[in-house]
Amino acid sequence: MHEQLEQILAARGVIERRAWPGLRGAIGGALGRGELERVLPGCYVEAGASADWRRRALAACTHFDDAVISGEAAAALVFWPRCPVTVVEVTRANAVSNTPGFRWHRSSIPPQWVMTVGRLRVTRPAWTAVDLCARLGGQVLDEALRTGVGLGDLWSAFHDLGPRPGAAARRALLTDSRDEPWSEGERLLHRLLRSAGLTGWRTNVAVCGFRLDVAWIRFKVAVEVDGYEFHSGRETFESDRLRDQQLQAQGWAVARVTWRQLDENPENVVATVRRILRRRGWACRN
């Protein structure tokens, strides 16, 4: 490839024909030899690089001054690194014809909900999570909450998103998030405790340097959810046991439950928690 083209790609990640009028011939030659590939009209990357969604996102923000990365790509960039991304969603005021590897939305995003990540303009975590939850469910909200996004910010984003498709589902999921779950397992546990009439608990409580999923602080009772995704491997197993020992040394009773138990035997989970609470002097209503 032409040396200057290589230097531009190394420095900027994409090449725009309009930005380098003196290199039009070199760009055309590199395209003809299969050394470059087109991502957007007049915007190129080295051959094969368009498979990387991050390069496509960079191309969109380089090519369009008003482009904002949204959807799964925004989630992966700002709060959920493991979010799967196949198509890059881009929101901008003007229409764009269909382009492979992109999904375009003609809309405007209030400036307070846009942030900069490197050279990319990206929707902020709260907006991204609320926008996506109608399609992805509660997990995207849990991920946002777990990384420090406030429930109030999520509701603010919901109101600013307005009555677009999926608003009813978003409202229902945000209402279900009122106790700020950090995982789908915690969300299911919260739902189960509420439906069983077990009250007085708090979530994500800091004790002995740890965060407890659910705790009755007065009675020193905790419930921890062992989810498949977040609690796996020998090292995690050992650290969880050490954590339980330290909590027990401080007088805490810790009940560990799994996703499968919550899903398949919820009545057993409730009964176990009730028994522990009664032994600690808590007067259960049922």
C-alpha positions, 0 to 999 in steps of 0.5 A: 500500500502507498506509504502515506495511506498506511501512515494515515490509517495508522494515525486515524483508523480511516481515510476519507477521500475528501480530506486528502484530495492529493491522494485520490489517485493513491486511494483509487489504486489501493482500492483497485488492488484490494488493499482498501475497502469502502465502509461509507461513501468516500470513506475507507479502511484497510481490507478486512477491517470493516469486520471490526464494529469499532472501525465502522463506528469510527468511520460513521463519526468521522464521515458525519459530523452529527453521527452519534453511536447508539444501541449495542455499540454504545453499551459496549463502549461506555458500560457493558464491554461484553455486550454483543455487537454485530450491527453498529447503530447510528443516530443522526438528524438526516437520512442515510441510505442502507449501508452494510454493517450499520443501522441508521436512525433518523432522530435527534438526541438531546445534547445532554445525553451525548458523550465523547469516547475518544473520537466517537460521539456516543449516547450516555449510559442511562440513555443507552440502557433505557433505549435498549431495554425494550429489546434486550430486557432487564439485563441491560438495565442491571449492567448499567446499575452495576456500573454506577448509573443511578435509577433517577438518571434512568428515569430521566432518560426514559422521560426524554426518550418520549413515547417512542415504540417500546415505551410501555416495556421500558416503563415496566422494566424500570418499575421492576428495577426500583430496588436496583438489581445488578444482575438478572438473578438479583432482579428475580430475587427482588421480584420474589421477595416482593411477591412473598411480602418479605420487606425491610431488606436493602440491596447492594449493602456494603458490609466488611468491605463486601457488597451484599446482594440483599440484606436485612441489616438489623437482623444481619441476614443476607441473601446472595445470588450465585449466577452462572455468569458472575460466579464461576471458576475455582478462584471465585468459589474460594473468594466467596467462601472466604467472604462468607466466613468473614461475614459469619465471624461478624455475626451474619447469616448468609443464604446463597441461592442460585438462578435455578433455585429462584426459577424452579423452586422459588417457594423453597427460597422464600421458606428458607429466608423466612426460617432464617429471619424468624431465628433472628427475631424478625416477625414475618407476616406470613 
